[in-house]
Amino acid sequence: YPPASRRNHAAPPVAAARERDAAALSFEDARKEHAFAVAAAYLETLGNERIREAAVGRVSVAETHLRDARDRFKAGFAGANDVTLAQLELATAQRVLTDASGSATVARIQLSYLVGCSIDAALVEPMDLITEAQAFQGDAALLFRQALERRRDLASANAHERALDSFDDEPIYRMLPSLSAV
């Protein structure tokens, strides 16, 4: 039994054990959330890199259109407006490429930050996971119930609440030794 000077500052053993359990569940939840953040950043990086690849193709097509427009203009089959329109299309494609390259670079840096190391290799699409997800035929309601049961953040909150309840009961238990002495 703690001395009187520490009674209000020390948690009873039951409350401390429940707080420990709540902290462990919070840690597991934080790890899960980090894993989801890494997965989301990975998919975002993949998407941005595919957009950049498409923008490179668009610039190539716009350059071809500009060459064709200039050749048609020189041959007298097209006017100066066609050349200007092709130049505008090329400038727009280059701007989109610049934006896409910047987004891809930022996404890769964010992914590197989340995993804690530089990522220089090309990322591979998780086709097996995509195929598996598309072929899934399970019961959504059952999956929802199972997901709720596995949520560590809810379990942590419940454990923390039980710890607080135990801590609230502690002053009542302090009176038991004094009542038994009577």
Secondary structure, 3 states (H helix, E strand, C coil): CCCHHHCCCCCCHHHHHHHHHHHHHHHHHHHHHHHHHHHHHHHHHHHHHHHHHHHHHHHHHHHHHHHHHHHHHHHCCCCHHHHHHHHHHHHHHHHHHHHHHHHHHHHHHHHHHHHCCCCCCCCCCCHHHHHHHHHCCCCHHHHHHHHHHCCHHHHHHHHHHHHHHHHHHHHHHHHHHHHHCC
